[in-house]
């Protein structure tokens, strides 16, 4: 074998190893996480700050714990503006984020870090209108899915959620729902996972139907807001389809029975996407 061919083969092997090894190691690390136990202080913090975790069936409670252990092993937490990251902060955020994954594959695979501020933070960006005019703006936020690698959160808002559970507001659920949206590059492609029980020949129809129904629910909310009538969902959900999905995800976990009563079709769509039925947990509890 010539030196040139050997070099080409070596490069090919290295590239192949680079593509295959990380996912294999990640799967192995995650399997190991499900065989470990969460430290008792973290388990107590989750029970205290994530009340719905106490309503989980035993199998899902164990899955949540395994997801949290794997999440904490893979993601870096960074304290901002002097905030010291504690095990309570890490466990609380991880548990809330992993609630959205109890019936789904993956573990926010591209996410690398969670930046946590003591309270709300300021973000500067640009707004482009239809005429091409660019306006600088400065916004005060409690959370933002910055990109596929970082999520920014306010601990003050997260702690307030723990003090006032089941009010439909949860910045962690909201921002991690945005992450799932970005991860799937839009709502319609992700419906394929939500409809994975469908035969492959009917997958495209299932995707289209799921997305069409979601858009119909969004349009109905917009009509209600435009008429000035009260809404169960925060009117902010009428901002666009992306915010609608994120707000609906908050309500799906925070107030599942109320969402099912107020918007049964929307609840069914969320249940299909996330693969879980939180209202049933609450009734079983």
N, C-alpha and C positions, 0 to 999 in steps of 0.2 A: 504494500500500500504506500502510495507516495505521501510525502510530507504534506502537500497541499490538501489531499483528500482527507488525511487524518485530522488536519486543522479544521476543515469544514465540518467533519463529523463531531469533533469536540465542541465546536460552537453550537451545532444543532442539538447535541445532548444537553449542553448548558442551558440553552433556551427552553428546551422541553422541560427540564427539571425546574426552571424558574416558573414555568406556567403550571406545572402539576403539583409541585411540592407544597406551596403555600396553602391551597385548598385542602390537601390531604392532612397537613399539620393542623389546620384550623378545625377540621372535622374531628380529629383525634383529641384536640384540646377541649372541644365542646363536649365530646362524649365523656371525657374525664370529669368535666364540671358537673355533670349530672350524677356522678357517683360520689360527690363530695357534699358536705353539709355546710350550710351558711352559718357563720359565727352567730352565737346567740344575741349579742348586742345589735347586730344588723337585722336579725329576724324580728327583734322587739321594735326596732325603729320602723320597719316596714308595717308591722301590725298597727303601730301607733299613727303613722303618717299616711298610710295607704289603706283606709278602712275596708275597701271592697275586697282586699286580699283575704280578709277573714271569712268572706262568704264563698270562697272558691271550693269546689269539690276537691277531695284529696288528691286525685290524679293531676288536676291543674295546679294545685298548690305546690306539688312537688316539681312540676314542670316550670312554674314561675321561679322557684328557688334555683333550679339548674340554669335557667336563662340569666338570672341575676348574677350568679357566680361567673358564668362565661362572659357576660357583659362587662363586669368589673375587671376581669382579667385582660380584656382586649382594648377597652377604651380608657383614654387618659382624661382625668378631671383636672381642670386648671382654675384656681381661684383668682379672681380679678378684683382690682381696687381694694386690695388688702384682705379679701375673704380667705380664711383658712379652710381648706377642704377637710371635712371630717367624714368618718365612716357613716354617720347618719345622713349626711348630704349625698354621699355616693349611693348608699343603699336605697334611699327614698327615690332619687331620680331614676336609678336603674330599674326598680320595681315598677314604677309608673310607666316607663318606656316599654318594658317587657310585657305589660298587660296586653299591648296591641299585637304581640307575637304569639300569644298562647295557642292560636289556631292557625298560625302561618309559619312558613319556613324562613330561614335566614335569621340574622342577628344584626341588622343595620351594617351590612358587611363593609361598606366603604367608609363608614363613620370612624374617625380617629380620636376626636377629642370633644369634650363638653366644657365650655367656658361658663363659669358660674360667677355672677356678680352679686354683691350683697343685696342690691335693690334694682330698680329700673335703670336702664342705661340709654345713652344717646347714640344714635346712628345717623350718619350723614350720607345722603345718596342723591341721585339725580332723577328727575321725572321728565319724560319726553311726551309732549302732547301730540295731537294729530297733525298739527301744523309744523312739527319739527322743532318747536320751542323747547329749550332745555331749562329746567328750573331746579336750583339747588334747594334741598330741604333737610331739615334736622328733626328727627323723630325720637320721642321717648318710648322705649319698648320694654316689655317684660320677658320677651323671648324672640328668637329668630333662628330659623334654619339657614345659616349663613351660606353654606354650600354642602356638597355631599360629604365633606370631611369634618365639618364643625357645626355644632349647635350651641347657641348662646342662651342662657337662662338667668332669671332673677330668683335667687333663693327666697327673698321676701315673699314673692308671689307663690312660690311652691309651698312655703310654710303656712301661708294664709289658706291655701287649699286644704291643708291638713286640719286647720282649725275650723274650716267651714266646708266639710265634705258634701258631696251630692248637691252642689249648687250649679252644676253644669259648666263651671270654669276650671280649667286645668291646663296651665301653660305647657307642661311637659307633654301631655297627650296631644295638644294642639301642634306643637312644633315637630314632634316625632311623626304625626300624621302627615305633615308637610314633607318630612323626609321620605316617607313611603311613597308619596305622590311623585317627588323628584326621582326617586330610585326607579320607579316604573315608567318614567318619562311621560306621565299623563295618566288620567284615570282609566281610559278605555283599555290600554294594554294590560293594566293590572287586573282587570276583570277576568282575564284568562286564568289567573291563579284562583280568584274567587269562584270561578266556575269549573274548577279542575275535575269535578265529578262528571261533567258533561262529556259525551263521546267526542273524540277529536274531530269527527266530521261536522259536528254542530258547534264547535268552539267559537268560530267567527260569529255565528248567530247569537250565541250566549253572551259574547263580549258586547256586541252591538245592543242587545236587549238590556243588559245591565247598565250600560252607559246611558242609553236612551231614557231608562226609568230614573236614573239619578238626575239627569238634566231636567226631566219633567218635575221632579220634586224641587229642584232649585228654582225653576221658573214659577212654580206655585208660591214659593216663599217670596220671591221678588214681587209678585202681584199683590200679595198680602201686605208687604211693606209699603208698596206704592200707594195702596189704599189707606194707609195710616192705621191699619188694624193691628191689635196686639198679636204677637207671635210667641210660640213656645221657644223656638230657637232664637238665639241672640240675633237681632237684625243685622249685625255685622256679617253674618253668613251670606247676606244678599250681595256682598261686595263683588264676588265672582265665584266661579265653580270651585276654585282651589280653596278659598276660605270656607265655602259651604261644606266641603268634604271634611276639613279640619274641625270646624265647629260641630258638625254632626258626629265626628269621632269622639269629641269630648263628651257630648251628651250620651252617646252610646255606652260609654264606660261609667260616667258619673251618675247619670239618671236614666238607666235603661228602661225601667218599667214606665216611667213618665214619657220617654221618647216613644216607646211602643204604643202607648195610648194615644198620644198626640199625632204621631206620624207612623202608622203601622207599616206602610210601604217602605218608608225610609229606613225604619228599623230592620226590616227584612233584607234590604240591600246592604246595610252595614254588617248584619249577621253573616250574609253570604261572603262578603269580602274578608272579614276578619276570622271567620270560621269558629266563632264562639257565640254564646247566647247569655249575656250578662243578666238579663231579666230573669232567666230561669235560676241563676245563682241566688238572686235575691229572694225569689219565691221559695227555693229550697232551704234557704237560711231561716 
